[in-house]
Every structure is written in structure tokens, then in C-alpha cells.
Amino acid sequence: MSHNLQFYIDGAWVDPVVPNTLDVIDPSNEDVFAQISLGSKADVDKAVAAAKRAFNIYGFTSVEERLDILNRVIEVYKKRSPDLALAVSREMGAPRRMALDSQVGIGLAHLTKMADVLKSFQFRHVKGSALIVKEPIGVVGLITPWNWPLNQITCKVGPALAAGCTMVLKPSEIAPLDAVIFAEIVDEAGVPKGVFNLVNGDGPGVGQALSSHPDIDMMSFTGSTRAGILVAKAAADTVKRVHQELGGKSANILFPDVDLATAVTKGVAGCFSNSGQSCNAPTRMFVPRDRHDEAAAHAKAAAEKFTVGPADGAGTKLGPVVSQIQFDKIQELIQAGIDEGATLVAGGPGRPAELNRGYYVRPTVFADVTHDMRIAREEIFGPVLAIMPYDTVEQANDTVYGLASYIQAKDIQKARDVAARMRSGNVYINYPQWDAGLPFGGYKQSGNGREYAEYGLEDFLEIKGIAGYEAAE
């Protein structure tokens, strides 16, 4: 039985209070392939009430009990991985193999890492005659995006479960079906009723109701900076904690000593991964001024090797972007790059010639990009790379964002020195392997708080000091 038109509240699948459906579009062909229900404040009220009741028990469970629950979720998640991958591929356009290996795989990595963290995390320690306790913050509202849906669901739900919090999840209404399957996973794993609740909906209908709800103790939001500001404003009246992971415009700094062909090729691949729909994508490539034209030539060659096509296409390297709105925004910014005088090296406006349906974007590279151009300052969220000549690496900090920076250099000490000067939450030197144990989050308008591993767990905890604890014994 499909649960797409229902919500998961208090351990049961329930119908919305007010029927209101939304089509789910396959971005590979623009066809409707499913429907979901959009929730309302009444649905949020029911879910929050269930979470509040459940917290009175779950908030006081032992670490061992919570670890057992996490491990059961992990096992069912593994079993349902093919279903999750198909849902992600159809709803947001990720190529099938990438959907399974990366989109679903990253979720499993987060859950597994959180289970490992929970085994040794210290929730209590004595300081003098006092006891310092880290306790679950309470009922949390979780709002997750469409671009890496399972990454964001698991790196919020995992630490919430580990901390002893109860929760209400609102996934993106554009890519909601993987979240429905995740709720089925939670149900099969036997997570106590009311601990995890799912209400589908849009920002005005459900996101606003969650953010402003007096019984929500914390909001954890991932999405655009614009939407994050709205969440923070809605949460302000109840003085709840707000954790935000927002936009990015990450720099990729190539030092003069690198093998330019290799560094540029890897940089293009990093920018175009997930069809460019990653908040930490290295979208601004800084190259030494005297090697700018050489870098542009390498980028052109690399971009032209990316095969664009439907998510289920055998040779597809780049799937579509997620929606008509996203496609139109990317097209507008590509045209802005041309109009403002950047040099179009590869790609450009419109779909690839052989694709006339679906939200397909031509892999695009601009050179001679200056800091005042829109393509250098705005988050594009598509396969569009801006090559920018630099005289000093400090230019890379000229952005309102601060999520990630990338450095490519043979001289590791110089790379470390520059890493210390980057105003970003993460710095990646020479394309390292992704690590679920590192903190993730931003400076400036890229947000606040950190996710992943123990850093994410900390954000779901309050700190209590119990003075005189030793004397009381």
C-alpha cells in the first residue's frame, strides 16, 4: 500500500486534516508520476502534540536503548536502499547509479557514524562538586531540501534519535517520496510512536507552522538563505534555537604549482556533481592570472565530456535539474553571465540539442569572470562554473557565503596557511575523500551550527549544571 497521500503521526499513517494534493514531477521528462498531500497547521499541531507526549518517555531513555533503535533503523534502511534510490532518481533526477551509491549511500554513512559516536559519547561528567549533563533539547522541527534529500534527513534524524529528542520532519515537497519511504523504515524498525513524525507540505503551510510553534524547542533547517531567514524570523517569538545550513558560493583556489590539467578537470567534476545542485559545490575556480587562458581550455575540454540525459539513461553523467523553477533560474543566470561580459567557454543557454523535454542544462563554463558579476556572487545551483583570475588568494573570501573552500597545491604548508585564512566552515585540500566524521556547516550567510557525527549530536543537546551534586551524595 502506498503512503504517499498520508502523514506519519504518532506511530500511524493518517490522512491529512484537510485534503490538498500536489503533483510530483519527474524532471527527466516533466511527467507527473505521483501525488502527495500538503499538510496544514492542523496536521502540524497533531504531530507536535504526539512528539511532545513521546518526549516524556523517550527523552529519558538510556544510551543503550537509543543505540538499539538506531541500529534497527540502519538495518531496515539497508534493506530498503533500492526503493530509496529509485524514489530519489525519479523525484529529483539523480542518475540511477549515483542515486544508489551517493544519494542513498551518504544517508547510510551518517546513520552508521552516529551509531558509532553514540557508543562513546559522554553525556555526563563531574566538574568539581558539580555534575555537567548534556540533555536532549526536546521536540525538534526538521526541514530538509530536495538536492541531497537523504543526506539531510539522516544527518538530522540520526542525531535527534541519538540525543533523545522527538521530532517532526517536513521534507521538500519537490522531492518527498524518499521521506515517505524513510518513515516506513522508521515504522518497521519499531521506533516508539510519536518519536518520529512526518508531515509533508510547503513552507507557508507547514514550515511556518513548525517554526512558530510554541511546543517546538528547536528548528533545524537546510535550504536557501532566503528561506532560512524566514524560518529564523518565525522562530524568534518563541526564542527557540535555530540551526541553519544555507547557501554557498565556494571557491576552488588553484596554486601556481599544481598540474593545471588535472586540477581543472577535477574542479569541473566537483562543480558539476549532482548537476551542480550542491550547496558546497566549488563553483568559483580561482586560477593564477597568467594561466587563466590555459585553465579555460582545460575546463572546456572537461565540460564537453559530460553526457547529459535522463536519470535512467545508461550513459548519463549529468541528469536534469530538479524543476522548471530551478531550470529558469539557471537559464537567467547563464544569460546574465553573457550580458555582463564573461567569456562563454562551454555550454550556454538552453537545453542540449538532442533533449527537448526535461529540465536539462548544458554543462557551462565561463571565463574572465569578475567579482561584480552575478555569476560570481549568486548561488546558481546548476552545472555552471565561473573561472576567475586572481592576484591574491584573499579574493576568494569576497562573498557573503562561507560554507566551503577548496585548495589545490603541491606545497602543503602553503595550502595550510591559506586554509587558516578562509572564512568558511570547511576547507578541502587536494580533493580528499569525503568523511562523515567531519563537521559540516557555514560561516556568514551560509548558516550557523554544525552537522555530522558528534558535532551534529551536540546541536541537539542542552547543557545543564547541577551544583552540589557530589555533596548531595
Residue pairs with C-beta under 8 A, 6 or more apart in sequence:
3 13
3 180
3 183
3 184
4 24
4 34
4 35
4 36
4 37
4 176
4 177
4 180
5 15
5 16
5 21
5 35
5 36
5 37
6 13
6 14
6 15
6 16
6 37
7 13
7 14
7 15
7 16
7 37
7 39
7 43
7 47
7 197
7 198
7 199
7 200
8 14
8 180
8 183
8 186
8 187
8 196
8 197
8 198
9 43
9 46
9 47
9 50
9 197
9 198
9 199
10 46
10 47
10 50
10 53
10 54
10 193
10 194
10 197
11 50
11 187
11 192
11 193
11 194
12 193
14 46
15 37
16 37
16 38
16 39
16 40
16 43
17 39
17 40
17 42
17 43
17 46
18 40
18 42
19 37
20 37
20 38
20 40
21 35
21 36
21 37
21 38
22 35
22 36
22 37
22 38
22 173
22 202
23 32
23 34
23 35
24 32
24 33
24 34
24 35
24 36
24 91
24 174
24 175
24 176
24 177
25 31
25 32
25 33
25 174
25 323
26 32
26 33
26 90
26 91
26 93
27 92
27 93
27 311
27 319
27 320
27 321
27 322
27 323
27 358
27 359
28 90
28 93
28 310
28 311
28 312
28 319
28 320
28 358
29 310
29 357
29 358
30 324
30 357
30 358
30 359
33 90
34 91
34 177
36 173
36 176
36 177
36 180
36 200
37 200
38 173
38 200
38 201
38 202
38 205
38 206
39 170
39 199
39 200
39 201
39 205
39 206
40 201
40 205
40 206
40 209
41 205
41 209
43 199
43 201
43 206
44 168
44 199
44 206
44 209
44 210
44 213
45 209
45 213
47 168
47 197
47 198
47 199
48 139
48 168
48 197
48 210
48 213
48 215
48 216
49 215
50 193
50 194
50 197
51 139
51 166
51 167
51 168
51 194
51 195
51 197
52 139
52 166
52 215
53 194
54 166
54 192
54 193
54 194
54 195
55 136
55 138
55 139
55 165
55 166
57 192
58 164
58 165
58 166
58 192
58 194
58 195
59 135
59 136
59 138
59 164
59 165
59 166
60 164
61 164
63 118
63 121
63 123
66 118
66 161
66 162
66 164
67 115
67 118
67 119
67 162
69 161
69 189
69 190
69 191
69 192
70 111
70 114
70 115
70 118
70 158
70 161
70 162
71 115
72 189
72 190
72 191
73 111
73 161
73 185
73 186
73 189
73 191
74 108
74 111
74 112
74 115
75 189
76 185
76 188
76 189
77 84
77 107
77 108
77 111
77 182
77 185
78 108
80 181
80 184
80 185
81 100
81 104
81 108
82 100
83 181
84 103
84 104
84 107
84 150
84 178
84 181
84 182
85 96
85 99
85 100
85 103
85 104
86 96
86 99
87 177
87 178
87 180
87 181
88 94
88 99
88 103
88 104
88 149
88 150
88 175
88 178
89 95
89 96
89 99
89 103
89 311
89 312
89 319
90 177
90 311
91 146
91 174
91 175
91 176
91 177
91 178
92 146
92 147
92 149
92 174
92 175
92 277
92 322
93 275
93 311
93 319
93 320
93 321
93 322
93 359
94 102
94 103
94 274
94 311
94 319
95 311
95 313
95 316
95 317
95 318
95 319
96 311
96 312
98 274
98 319
99 311
102 274
103 148
103 149
103 150
103 151
104 150
106 148
106 150
106 151
106 154
106 434
106 436
107 150
107 151
107 153
107 154
108 154
109 436
110 151
110 154
110 155
110 158
110 436
110 452
111 154
111 158
112 436
113 158
113 436
113 437
113 452
113 453
114 158
114 159
114 161
114 162
114 453
114 456
114 457
115 162
117 162
117 453
117 454
117 457
118 162
118 457
121 162
121 454
121 457
122 134
123 133
123 134
123 135
123 461
124 131
124 132
124 133
124 134
125 131
125 132
126 132
126 469
126 470
127 465
128 470
129 467
129 468
129 469
129 470
129 471
130 465
130 466
130 467
130 468
130 469
130 470
131 465
131 466
131 469
131 470
132 463
132 464
132 465
132 466
133 463
133 464
133 465
133 466
134 458
134 461
134 462
134 463
134 464
135 164
135 461
135 462
135 463
135 464
136 163
136 164
136 165
136 460
136 461
136 462
137 163
137 165
137 217
137 218
137 241
137 460
137 461
137 462
138 165
138 166
138 217
138 218
139 165
139 166
139 167
139 168
139 215
139 216
139 217
139 218
140 156
140 160
140 165
140 166
140 167
140 168
140 216
140 217
140 218
140 219
140 220
140 460
141 167
141 168
141 170
141 210
141 211
141 213
141 216
141 218
141 219
141 220
142 153
142 156
142 157
142 160
142 167
142 168
142 169
142 170
142 219
142 220
143 170
143 207
143 210
143 211
143 219
143 220
143 221
143 222
143 223
143 231
144 152
144 153
144 156
144 169
144 170
144 171
144 172
144 179
144 222
144 223
145 152
145 172
145 222
145 223
146 172
146 174
146 175
146 322
147 274
147 277
147 278
147 279
147 322
147 381
148 274
148 278
149 171
149 172
149 175
149 178
149 179
150 178
150 182
152 222
152 245
153 169
153 171
153 178
153 179
153 182
155 440
155 451
155 452
155 456
156 167
156 169
156 220
156 222
156 451
156 456
157 167
157 169
157 182
157 186
157 196
158 456
159 451
159 456
159 457
159 459
159 460
160 166
160 167
160 220
160 460
161 191
161 195
161 196
162 457
162 460
163 457
163 460
163 461
165 218
165 460
166 194
166 195
166 196
166 197
167 195
167 196
167 197
168 197
168 198
168 199
168 210
168 216
169 179
169 183
169 196
169 197
169 198
169 199
170 199
170 200
170 201
170 206
170 207
170 210
171 178
171 179
171 198
171 200
172 223
173 200
173 201
173 202
174 322
174 323
175 322
176 200
179 198
179 200
180 198
180 200
182 198
183 196
183 198
186 196
199 206
200 206
201 207
203 227
203 230
207 227
207 230
207 231
207 234
208 230
208 234
210 216
210 219
211 219
211 221
211 230
211 231
211 234
211 235
211 242
212 234
212 235
212 237
212 238
213 238
214 238
216 238
216 240
217 240
217 241
218 240
218 241
218 242
218 243
218 460
219 231
219 235
219 240
219 241
219 242
219 243
220 243
220 449
220 459
220 460
221 227
221 228
221 231
221 242
221 243
221 244
221 245
222 244
222 245
222 246
223 246
224 246
224 247
224 379
225 246
225 247
225 379
225 401
225 445
225 446
225 447
228 244
228 246
228 447
231 242
231 244
232 242
232 244
235 242
242 448
243 447
243 448
243 449
243 459
244 447
244 448
244 449
245 279
245 403
245 440
245 441
245 442
245 446
245 447
245 449
245 451
246 279
246 401
246 403
246 442
246 445
246 446
246 447
247 279
247 379
247 401
247 403
247 445
247 446
248 279
248 280
248 281
248 379
248 401
248 402
248 403
248 404
248 442
248 446
249 283
249 284
249 376
249 377
249 378
249 379
249 399
249 400
249 401
250 280
250 281
250 282
250 283
250 284
250 401
250 403
250 404
250 405
250 406
250 424
251 282
251 284
251 286
251 396
251 397
251 399
251 405
251 406
251 422
252 267
252 270
252 271
252 282
252 284
252 285
252 286
252 405
252 406
252 407
252 408
253 286
253 390
253 393
253 396
253 405
253 406
253 407
253 408
253 418
254 260
254 263
254 264
254 267
254 285
254 286
254 287
254 288
254 295
254 408
255 288
255 407
255 408
255 409
255 410
255 411
255 414
255 415
256 288
256 291
257 409
257 410
257 411
258 408
258 409
258 410
260 287
260 291
260 294
260 295
260 298
261 298
263 408
264 285
264 287
264 295
264 298
264 299
264 302
265 298
265 301
265 302
266 408
266 431
267 282
267 285
267 299
267 385
267 406
267 408
268 299
268 302
268 303
268 365
268 385
269 302
270 281
270 282
270 406
270 431
271 281
271 282
271 283
271 285
271 383
271 384
271 385
272 303
272 306
272 318
272 363
272 383
272 385
273 281
274 281
275 318
275 319
275 320
275 321
275 361
275 382
275 383
276 283
276 321
276 361
276 380
276 381
276 382
276 383
276 384
277 321
277 322
277 326
277 381
277 382
279 379
279 403
279 446
280 403
280 404
280 426
282 404
282 406
283 379
283 380
283 384
283 385
283 386
284 369
284 376
284 386
284 388
284 396
284 399
285 295
285 299
285 385
285 386
285 387
285 388
286 388
286 389
286 390
286 393
286 395
286 396
287 295
287 387
287 388
287 389
287 390
288 389
288 390
289 389
289 390
289 391
292 367
292 368
292 387
292 389
293 367
295 367
295 387
296 343
296 345
296 365
296 367
296 387
299 345
299 346
299 365
299 367
299 385
299 387
300 345
300 346
300 365
303 345
303 346
303 347
303 363
303 364
303 365
303 385
304 346
304 363
305 317
306 317
306 318
306 363
306 383
307 313
307 315
307 316
307 317
307 318
308 316
308 317
308 318
308 319
308 352
308 355
308 360
308 361
308 362
308 363
309 315
309 316
309 318
309 319
309 355
309 360
310 316
310 319
310 320
310 358
311 319
311 320
318 361
318 363
318 383
320 327
320 358
320 359
320 360
320 361
321 327
321 330
321 359
321 360
321 361
321 381
321 382
322 359
323 359
324 359
326 359
326 381
326 382
327 359
327 361
329 380
329 381
329 382
330 361
330 380
330 381
330 382
330 384
331 349
331 350
331 361
333 374
333 375
333 378
333 380
333 382
333 384
334 347
334 348
334 349
334 364
334 375
334 384
335 349
336 373
336 374
336 375
337 344
337 366
337 369
337 373
337 374
337 375
337 384
337 386
338 344
338 348
338 349
340 372
340 373
340 374
340 375
341 368
341 370
341 373
342 366
342 367
342 368
342 369
342 370
342 373
342 375
342 386
343 366
343 367
343 368
344 364
344 365
344 366
345 365
345 366
345 367
345 387
346 362
346 363
346 364
346 365
347 361
347 362
347 363
347 364
347 365
347 383
347 384
348 362
348 364
349 362
350 362
351 358
351 360
351 361
351 362
352 360
352 362
361 382
361 383
361 384
362 383
363 383
364 382
364 383
364 384
364 385
365 384
365 385
365 387
366 375
366 384
366 385
366 386
366 387
367 387
368 387
368 389
369 375
369 376
369 386
369 387
369 388
370 376
370 388
371 377
371 388
371 395
371 398
373 386
375 384
375 386
376 386
376 388
377 399
377 400
379 401
388 395
390 396
393 418
393 421
394 421
396 405
396 422
397 421
397 422
397 423
399 444
400 444
400 445
401 442
401 444
401 445
401 446
402 423
402 424
402 425
402 442
402 443
402 444
402 445
402 446
403 424
403 425
403 426
403 441
403 442
403 443
403 446
403 447
404 424
404 425
404 426
404 427
404 428
404 442
405 419
405 422
405 424
405 426
405 427
405 428
406 427
406 428
406 429
406 431
407 415
407 418
407 419
407 422
407 427
407 428
407 429
407 430
408 429
408 430
408 431
409 415
409 418
409 429
409 430
412 429
415 429
415 430
416 429
419 427
419 429
423 443
423 444
424 442
424 443
424 446
425 439
425 440
425 441
425 442
425 443
425 446
425 450
426 438
426 439
426 440
436 452
436 453
437 452
437 453
438 452
438 453
439 450
439 451
439 452
439 453
439 455
439 456
440 450
440 451
440 452
440 455
440 456
441 447
441 448
441 449
441 450
441 451
441 455
442 448
449 459
450 456
450 458
450 459
451 459
